Amino acid sequence: MMGTGTFALPTFETLCASPHAVVGLVTQPDRIGRGHHHHPHPMKAAALERGVPVFQPENVNAPESLERLHAVGADLFVVAAYGQILSPELLAIPPHGAINVHASLLPKYRGAAPVQYAILRGETETGVTIFRIEPRLDAGPILGVVRTPIGERETSGDLERRLAALAAPLTREVVEGLAAGTIVPRPQDPALVSRAPRLRKEQGLIDWSRSAVEIDRHVRGMQPWPMPYTFLHLPGRPPLRLLVLEVAPVAAGDERDRPARAAEPGVVLPSAPDELVVQCGDAAVRLLQVQPAGKRAMRAGEFRRGHALPPGSRLGPEAG
């Protein structure tokens, strides 16, 4: 198996518990973060616990890496959230090729961030697709699919955990079907292709000129990374960076929407002392949970008690 993140872990554990022999784990090298601390590596820990050999190449396509993969003698490579592009030379190593566990209903959302884009685009359903890997990105024939609705309040992190749990039994089913020769690959429809490129850190910035529904999707879609954020501008004070962890669109006709009609996007609107209501592009949105820079997450009422919001307070980018 080739995988790195927590999305891949249930699949790895399920394959280890199956009748098939997992002869090795290829995973990303250990990384050192801030303060010279090693980041936890759950895949590596799970493999070592089970006595599965671990290989952590910086470049999995390098000649020495290909030589080692040849020596393992695997019949099939199972890939899930590995983090490196696989060369044609690598894909040709196992007799039964390589399959990928992808967190979308392909051909929708090919790319590195399918869970996030499904939420950002307002999809009501997503799932897991297993396909045979070809040189083109996420374009190989489909071998198995499982579907699930997207919860109205789910973040990307919530949804990815559910998809990881759904992926594990589906992967085992596909592996067993390939071994038995019972799976009929189904080509992807090129007319339905959409992209989900890797997110950038700056994409977490909230655009208050968007609609309340779009801002809600943004807040949920950007968690746990790159995190949805904004800056609170108060008269006479430097901007305060603020993570926005939970919002709720103000319903049309709600009395809290009435003063919003004349306000600019991002303006903090008059509200009850335990609420934080902000103008957006089409109406208003309530901020339910926020996290000021250097502080813990807190509900809107607690934030309001520690921060006076005089007229003219607004949310937006750091400059401007």
Secondary structure, DSSP 8 states (H G I E B T S, - for coil): -EE-STTTHHHHHHHHTSSS----EE-----B-GGG-B---HHHHHHHHTT--EE--S-TTSHHHHHHHHHHT-S-EEEES--S---HHHHTSSTT-EEEEESS-TTTTBSS-HHHHHHHTT-SEEEEEEEE--SSTT-S-EEEEEEEE--TT--HHHHHHHHHHHHHHHHHHHHHHHHHT----B---GGG--B-----GGGGB--TTS-HHHHHHHHHHTTTTT--EEEEE-TTS--EEEEEEEEEE--TT-GGGGGGGGS-TTBEE---TT--EEE-SSSEEEEEEEEETTS--EEHHHHHHHS---TT-EEE-S--
